[in-house]
Amino acid sequence: MAPTLSNGGDASTKHPNPKKPPFFDQGYRVKKRPLSRPQQPASSNQQLIYVSKRTPFMSVVKRVRKMLDKSLQGHAPATRGMSLPQRVALLSKEDGTKGGGSGSHCQVTVMGTGAAIEKTLSVASWFMAQGDCEVNVRTKSVGAVDDFVPADGADDGFEDESRVRMLSCLEVLVRLK
């Protein structure tokens, strides 16, 4: 009979992965918090749309298109109190009186994490197929907080513990050409 080779030890002598936190006992359950989203200022030119797994595809497309079209209207100064040379100078600028022009000053960001990455990527490919849009795709990691609470609800002298779990995130930047 041929000799069998062992990998040098049994399961009790193996060292656990130092990057992973230790497991909790059966008496705990995981309570996941929603992702923290930063407050977006009202005057920001960059619009942000969060996509979930249940968000309809065409709703995201229409929302992005609506924000891009709204950016074409611009916020140019009123011409009512200006003299004729000032009005002519304003019209000769690249943006004109509507403030649209190239549309590169406004971009819409579509973000999706976890299972919504597939839908976010399909939104990116849809806008890449459009002739008037420029699309950039970026990946990043987002921290999500998990709380470990006793499963039976009774405190056994242990405090609730929180851990940060990293999620992958896809960020799609869409702007008009």
C-alpha positions as CSV (number, residue, x, y, z in Angstrom):
1,M,0.0,0.0,0.0
2,A,1.3,3.5,-0.8
3,P,2.1,5.8,2.1
4,T,-0.2,8.8,2.5
5,L,1.2,12.3,2.9
6,S,-0.1,14.6,5.6
7,N,0.1,18.4,5.5
8,G,1.9,18.6,8.8
9,G,-0.8,18.7,11.4
10,D,-4.4,18.3,12.3
11,A,-7.0,21.1,12.4
12,S,-6.3,22.0,16.0
13,T,-2.7,23.1,15.3
14,K,-3.5,25.3,12.3
15,H,-3.2,29.0,12.8
16,P,-6.4,31.0,12.0
17,N,-6.3,33.8,9.5
18,P,-5.1,36.9,11.4
19,K,-7.1,39.2,9.1
20,K,-10.5,37.6,9.9
21,P,-12.2,38.4,13.2
22,P,-13.0,35.4,15.4
23,F,-16.4,33.8,15.1
24,F,-19.1,34.3,17.8
25,D,-20.9,31.5,19.6
26,Q,-24.3,30.2,18.8
27,G,-25.9,32.5,21.4
28,Y,-25.4,35.6,19.2
29,R,-27.1,36.9,16.1
30,V,-26.0,39.4,13.5
31,K,-28.0,42.6,13.2
32,K,-26.9,44.5,10.0
33,R,-27.1,48.3,10.0
34,P,-27.9,50.2,6.8
35,L,-25.0,51.7,4.9
36,S,-24.0,55.1,6.0
37,R,-24.6,57.7,3.2
38,P,-23.0,61.1,3.4
39,Q,-25.3,64.1,3.2
40,Q,-25.1,65.7,-0.2
41,P,-25.1,69.5,-0.3
42,A,-27.9,71.1,-2.2
43,S,-25.6,73.2,-4.3
44,S,-23.6,70.3,-5.6
45,N,-23.2,69.8,-9.3
46,Q,-22.6,66.1,-8.8
47,Q,-25.9,64.3,-8.5
48,L,-26.0,60.9,-6.7
49,I,-28.3,57.9,-7.3
50,Y,-28.2,54.8,-5.1
51,V,-29.2,51.6,-6.8
52,S,-30.5,48.5,-5.0
53,K,-31.2,45.0,-6.2
54,R,-34.9,45.8,-6.5
55,T,-34.6,49.2,-8.3
56,P,-36.1,48.9,-11.8
57,F,-33.5,49.4,-14.5
58,M,-35.5,51.9,-16.6
59,S,-36.2,54.0,-13.5
60,V,-32.5,54.5,-13.0
61,V,-32.0,55.3,-16.6
62,K,-34.8,57.9,-16.6
63,R,-33.6,59.4,-13.4
64,V,-30.1,59.8,-14.8
65,R,-31.3,61.2,-18.1
66,K,-33.6,63.7,-16.3
67,M,-30.7,65.0,-14.2
68,L,-28.5,65.3,-17.2
69,D,-31.2,67.2,-19.1
70,K,-31.8,69.5,-16.1
71,S,-28.0,70.3,-16.1
72,L,-28.3,71.6,-19.7
73,Q,-30.7,74.3,-18.5
74,G,-27.9,75.8,-16.4
75,H,-27.9,78.7,-14.0
76,A,-26.8,81.6,-16.1
77,P,-27.2,85.1,-14.8
78,A,-30.3,87.0,-15.8
79,T,-29.8,89.3,-18.8
80,R,-32.5,91.8,-17.9
81,G,-30.3,94.5,-16.3
82,M,-27.4,94.1,-18.6
83,S,-26.4,96.4,-21.3
84,L,-26.3,95.3,-25.0
85,P,-22.5,94.8,-25.1
86,Q,-22.7,92.7,-22.0
87,R,-25.5,90.5,-23.5
88,V,-23.5,90.0,-26.7
89,A,-20.4,89.0,-24.7
90,L,-22.5,86.5,-22.7
91,L,-23.9,85.0,-25.9
92,S,-20.4,84.7,-27.4
93,K,-19.2,82.7,-24.5
94,E,-19.0,78.9,-24.9
95,D,-21.9,78.2,-22.6
96,G,-24.3,80.9,-24.0
97,T,-27.2,82.1,-21.9
98,K,-28.5,78.7,-21.0
99,G,-25.2,77.6,-19.3
100,G,-25.3,74.2,-21.1
101,G,-22.7,74.1,-23.8
102,S,-20.6,71.0,-23.4
103,G,-22.4,69.8,-20.3
104,S,-19.1,68.6,-18.7
105,H,-19.6,70.6,-15.6
106,C,-22.4,68.3,-14.3
107,Q,-22.1,64.6,-13.8
108,V,-24.5,62.0,-12.3
109,T,-23.0,59.3,-10.1
110,V,-24.8,55.9,-9.9
111,M,-23.7,53.7,-7.0
112,G,-24.5,50.1,-6.2
113,T,-23.1,47.7,-3.6
114,G,-23.3,43.9,-3.3
115,A,-26.0,42.3,-5.4
116,A,-26.8,45.7,-7.1
117,I,-23.4,45.8,-8.8
118,E,-24.8,43.9,-11.7
119,K,-27.6,46.3,-12.2
120,T,-25.2,49.3,-11.9
121,L,-22.9,47.8,-14.5
122,S,-25.9,47.3,-16.9
123,V,-26.8,51.0,-16.4
124,A,-23.2,51.9,-17.3
125,S,-23.2,49.7,-20.5
126,W,-26.6,51.2,-21.5
127,F,-25.2,54.8,-21.3
128,M,-22.0,53.7,-23.1
129,A,-24.2,52.6,-26.0
130,Q,-25.7,56.1,-26.1
131,G,-23.8,58.5,-28.4
132,D,-24.1,61.6,-26.3
133,C,-22.8,60.3,-22.9
134,E,-19.4,59.8,-21.5
135,V,-19.1,57.0,-18.8
136,N,-16.4,56.3,-16.2
137,V,-16.6,53.2,-14.0
138,R,-14.7,53.0,-10.6
139,T,-14.6,50.4,-7.9
140,K,-14.2,51.0,-4.2
141,S,-14.8,49.5,-0.8
142,V,-17.4,50.7,1.6
143,G,-17.5,49.8,5.3
144,A,-20.8,48.3,6.7
145,V,-21.4,47.9,10.5
146,D,-22.7,44.7,11.9
147,D,-23.9,44.4,15.5
148,F,-23.7,41.2,17.4
149,V,-26.5,40.9,20.0
150,P,-27.6,38.0,22.2
151,A,-30.0,35.8,20.3
152,D,-32.3,35.2,23.3
153,G,-32.6,38.9,24.2
154,A,-31.3,38.4,27.7
155,D,-28.0,40.1,28.8
156,D,-25.6,37.5,30.1
157,G,-23.2,40.2,31.2
158,F,-21.8,40.7,27.7
159,E,-21.9,43.9,25.8
160,D,-23.1,44.2,22.3
161,E,-20.2,44.2,19.9
162,S,-19.9,45.9,16.6
163,R,-17.7,45.0,13.6
164,V,-17.0,46.7,10.4
165,R,-17.4,44.6,7.3
166,M,-16.1,45.7,3.9
167,L,-18.4,45.6,0.9
168,S,-17.4,46.1,-2.8
169,C,-19.0,49.1,-4.5
170,L,-19.3,50.1,-8.1
171,E,-19.5,53.8,-9.0
172,V,-20.6,54.9,-12.4
173,L,-20.0,58.5,-13.5
174,V,-22.2,59.7,-16.4
175,R,-21.8,63.0,-18.1
176,L,-22.8,64.5,-21.4
177,K,-20.1,64.9,-24.1
